[in-house]
Amino acid sequence: MKGRDIVKKAEKRGERRLAAVAGGATRGVTYAKAQVQDLATQGQQLARGVDGQIKQYTGRRSAAWVDGVSRLAGNHRWIASGLAVLALYALFALLV
């Protein structure tokens, strides 16, 4: 009888621990989902703000600029590559 009692107690402890781990995992997933949704919302707001600033400064939305750059890159690959290298150089020169 003692051996069975020990086994039953161990099983109950194991079940409680498993339930606690499962509950913690569920809370973690819920928290992670909420954080990802918040980040996605902030990213969308940032993108809208940047698009608005680009339109304010240039008179064109960012989508129009992306289309223009895509056409340039498709039609003039070497020029587009040179401009990209020049832009990266200028960006790093400003940052350093």
PyMOL commands that set and color helices and strands:
alter all, ss='L'
color gray80, all
select helices_A, chain A and resi 2-58+62-75+77-95
alter helices_A, ss='H'
color red, helices_A
deselect
rebuild
show_as cartoon
